[in-house]
Amino acid sequence: MNEYRFEDLQIGLKESFVCTITQEMMEDFRRLTGDVNPLHLDSQYAVEHGFKGSVVYGMLSASLISTLGGVYLPGKYCLIQQVETKFVKPVYVGDVLTVYGTVQELNDTVRQAVIKVEIKRDTEKVVRGCLKVGFLE
């Protein structure tokens, strides 16, 4: 776990990590949320609607943004204040995703960092977003 403090950050600072989406993650997400939409659970249904198989929950993919902030950038002292996401492409079980964060803005007055987020499968962007964080110290 990284331990960046506000004073440690600079515009352009980058961190990333890799995560493979598993069937177990899908089942855990379904149990936690109660989302039983067939797009996520029934491969045939998903194919009939133009996808190559069951689609990973968008919010499961987006939840990796929490990991980015809470573990990598800034890490230990992070207080997530706002998350914006756009789902660009569908994600499927077995996809290996790389989550990238880049410090885009720093506001000294309120000690807030704005982090640009991109989640990619290989070179293909699947989620993009913005993470606004404050600091515990």
C-alpha positions as CSV (number, residue, x, y, z in Angstrom):
1,M,0.0,0.0,0.0
2,N,1.3,3.4,-1.0
3,E,1.3,6.2,1.6
4,Y,1.3,9.4,-0.5
5,R,0.4,12.5,1.5
6,F,-1.0,15.6,-0.3
7,E,2.5,17.2,0.0
8,D,4.0,14.2,-1.9
9,L,1.9,14.6,-5.0
10,Q,2.8,16.4,-8.2
11,I,0.9,16.9,-11.4
12,G,1.7,13.9,-13.7
13,L,2.4,11.4,-10.9
14,K,1.2,7.9,-12.1
15,E,0.4,4.6,-10.5
16,S,-1.2,1.5,-11.9
17,F,-2.1,-2.1,-11.1
18,V,-3.4,-5.2,-12.8
19,C,-6.5,-7.2,-12.0
20,T,-8.0,-10.3,-13.7
21,I,-11.8,-10.4,-13.5
22,T,-13.0,-13.9,-12.3
23,Q,-16.3,-15.7,-12.1
24,E,-15.9,-15.7,-8.3
25,M,-15.8,-11.9,-8.4
26,M,-19.0,-11.9,-10.4
27,E,-20.7,-14.2,-8.0
28,D,-19.6,-12.2,-5.0
29,F,-20.8,-9.0,-6.6
30,R,-24.2,-10.6,-7.4
31,R,-24.5,-11.8,-3.8
32,L,-23.6,-8.3,-2.4
33,T,-25.8,-6.3,-4.6
34,G,-28.7,-8.5,-5.6
35,D,-28.3,-7.6,-9.2
36,V,-29.7,-10.6,-11.1
37,N,-30.0,-8.9,-14.5
38,P,-29.6,-11.7,-17.1
39,L,-27.1,-9.7,-19.1
40,H,-24.6,-10.6,-16.4
41,L,-25.8,-14.1,-15.6
42,D,-27.0,-15.7,-18.8
43,S,-24.5,-15.9,-21.6
44,Q,-27.0,-16.9,-24.2
45,Y,-29.2,-13.9,-23.3
46,A,-26.1,-11.6,-23.6
47,V,-25.2,-13.1,-27.0
48,E,-28.7,-12.6,-28.3
49,H,-28.4,-8.9,-27.4
50,G,-25.1,-8.4,-29.2
51,F,-22.4,-9.3,-26.7
52,K,-19.9,-12.1,-26.9
53,G,-21.0,-13.5,-23.6
54,S,-22.2,-12.5,-20.1
55,V,-21.1,-8.9,-19.4
56,V,-19.2,-8.1,-16.2
57,Y,-21.1,-5.7,-13.9
58,G,-20.0,-2.2,-14.8
59,M,-19.8,-1.3,-11.2
60,L,-17.6,-4.2,-10.5
61,S,-15.1,-2.8,-13.1
62,A,-15.6,0.7,-11.6
63,S,-15.0,-0.6,-8.1
64,L,-11.3,-1.0,-9.1
65,I,-11.2,2.8,-8.9
66,S,-11.7,2.5,-5.2
67,T,-8.6,0.2,-5.1
68,L,-6.6,2.7,-7.1
69,G,-7.4,5.5,-4.6
70,G,-7.3,3.5,-1.4
71,V,-4.2,1.4,-2.1
72,Y,-2.1,3.0,-4.9
73,L,-2.8,6.7,-5.5
74,P,-2.7,8.2,-3.0
75,G,-3.2,5.0,-0.8
76,K,-3.3,4.9,3.0
77,Y,-4.3,8.5,3.6
78,C,-7.0,8.7,0.9
79,L,-10.5,9.9,1.5
80,I,-12.5,9.4,-1.7
81,Q,-14.8,12.4,-2.2
82,Q,-16.1,11.8,-5.8
83,V,-16.0,9.3,-8.6
84,E,-17.1,9.9,-12.2
85,T,-17.1,7.0,-14.6
86,K,-17.9,6.3,-18.2
87,F,-18.2,2.7,-19.4
88,V,-16.6,2.6,-22.9
89,K,-16.5,-1.1,-23.7
90,P,-18.0,-4.2,-22.2
91,V,-15.8,-6.3,-19.9
92,Y,-15.9,-10.1,-19.7
93,V,-14.8,-12.8,-17.2
94,G,-11.2,-13.6,-17.7
95,D,-10.3,-10.1,-18.9
96,V,-7.0,-8.8,-17.5
97,L,-7.5,-5.1,-16.7
98,T,-4.9,-2.5,-16.0
99,V,-6.0,0.4,-13.9
100,Y,-4.1,3.6,-14.4
101,G,-4.2,6.8,-12.3
102,T,-2.5,10.1,-13.1
103,V,-2.6,13.2,-10.8
104,Q,-4.3,15.8,-13.0
105,E,-5.0,18.7,-10.5
106,L,-4.0,19.7,-7.0
107,N,-6.0,22.1,-4.9
108,D,-3.9,23.4,-2.0
109,T,-6.8,25.4,-0.5
110,V,-8.9,22.3,0.2
111,R,-6.1,19.7,0.0
112,Q,-7.8,17.8,-2.8
113,A,-6.3,15.8,-5.7
114,V,-8.0,15.1,-9.0
115,I,-6.8,11.8,-10.5
116,K,-7.5,10.9,-14.1
117,V,-8.5,7.2,-14.3
118,E,-8.3,4.8,-17.3
119,I,-9.0,1.1,-17.1
120,K,-7.7,-0.9,-20.1
121,R,-7.9,-4.4,-21.5
122,D,-4.6,-4.6,-23.3
123,T,-4.5,-1.3,-25.1
124,E,-8.3,-0.9,-25.4
125,K,-9.9,1.5,-22.9
126,V,-13.0,-0.1,-21.2
127,V,-13.6,2.5,-18.4
128,R,-12.5,6.1,-18.0
129,G,-13.1,8.4,-15.2
130,C,-12.1,10.9,-12.6
131,L,-11.4,10.4,-8.9
132,K,-11.4,13.3,-6.5
133,V,-9.7,12.6,-3.1
134,G,-9.0,14.4,0.1
135,F,-6.5,13.3,2.7
136,L,-6.8,12.0,6.3
137,E,-3.7,13.9,7.4
